Amino acid sequence: MAITLTRADGSVIQADSPEELAQYEKALDAIRNGTRPKGRRGKQRVVVSDEELPEHAQELAALLLKHSDGMASAEVGKHFGVDARGIGGYVTSLTNWGRRHGFTKRQMVKTDRRDNGHGHSVRRIRLADFFREKIKKGEVPGVKLDT
């Protein structure tokens, strides 16, 4: 059973136990004081309730949902009206949201290089199967499925 805590600033935190809430508060205090909490990174699983994906992350997720085999970075950039290297902000928006919700980048997106049929290797990006399933189950707020 999840425990929900509403902080004074209005943010909502969910955790599985009071100990997990205490760890989260300790980590926040350490960040505010400019120190890092001790322990392994990513060990804490704290979820900020009902926080939707940011707009850029929603756009990227919706686009990549339609292309299960992925897309070339240049194609993604062209879709958003930016250079292929300009899609980094979209990916960062998605992965930062994921980090706050207990996902790793590898659980969310996969990248690789493939031959484009003209003898050139191009970088491709796709949603990881794990994250694709989370979206399809409706566990990622803010992503609208085209049904």
N, C-alpha and C positions, 0 to 999 in steps of 0.2 A: 504494500500500500504506500503510495507516494505521500510525502508530507509537503505541504505548500506553505511558503512563507512570503508575506507581502511586506516589502521593506518600506521605510519611511519615504523614500524617493518614488514609490509607486511601482518599482520593479517587482516581479513575481519570480520566486525561485522554487523549484521542485527538487526533492531529493528522496532517496529511499529510506533514509534513517536520520535521526537527530545528529549522529556522529558525522554523517556526510554534510549536513548543514553547517556544523561547527567547522569542518575542514574548509568549506567554501568561504565562510566568514574570515577564517584565519588567512586564507590565500588572498582575499580582498584587502585585508588590513596590510598584509605584506606588500602588496602591489601599491597601495596608497602611500606606504612609508618608503617606497623605492627599493625594497628588497624582494628577492625571490623566495617563495616558499620551498622548504626542503622536501625531497621526495621525487619520485618519478613524474615526469610531465605526462599529462593525459590520463593519469590514474584516477582523478576525480571525475565523476560523471554527474554533472549538474546541468539541469535543463531549465532555461528561462521559458516560462510557460507562454504558449501561443504567439511567440514572436514570429511574424511572417518573414519570409525571405525578402531581402532588399530587392528593389526594382531590377537592378542589373542582374542579380542572381536569378530572379524569376525568369527574366528574358532568356538567359543562357540555358537554364534548366528546361524551359518550354521548347526551345529550339532543338536541344540535344535529345529530348524525349522522342522527337519525330524521326531521329536518325540513330537507330540502335547500333549501327556499325560505326558511328562517329562521323566527323566531318573534318576536312582539312582546315587548319587554322586560318588560311587565307579566305576560305568560304565563310567561316564564322565571322571574320572581320568584315568581309564584304556585306554580310547580312546586317551588321550593326553600323556600317558606315565608317569603320576604322581600319587601319592597317592590321595585318596579321599579328603584329606584336602588340597592338592596342587592345587585344582581348584579355590581356592580363588583369585588367581592372575588374572585368566580369568574373573571371575565375577567382580572384582574390575576394571579391564580394561574397561569392558562394562559399569558399572555404573558411572565411572568417566566421560566417554564420554557423557553418558546420562545427567549427571548433567550440563555439559557445554552447552547442547542443550535443556534444560528445561524439562527433564524427571526426575521423581523420580525413586528410585530403585523398588518400588512396581509396577510402570507402566511398568517396563522392565522384571523383573524376579519374579517368585513365588517359594517358597520352602515349603515343607511340609514333614511329616513323614507318611510312609505307611508300612504295614506288607509285608514282602517279600515272604510270602507263607511258610516260615519255622519257623514261630514264632518269627522272629526278626523284629524290627522296623528299617527301613532304611530311610535316608534323601534323598529326591528327589528334583530335580530342573527342572523348565520348563520356557519357555518364557511366559510372561503375554499376554493375548489375545490382549490387546491394542497395545503392541509393535509388536506382530506378524502381526497385521493388517497394522501397519506403514511400516513394512518391505515388505509385499505383495504389498502395494501401491507404493513401490519404494521411500519412503520418508526417508529411512535410507541409506546414501551413503556408499558403500563398501561391502554391503551384496549381494552376487550373488545368485539368485534363480535358482534352478534346474528345468527347465521346459521342 
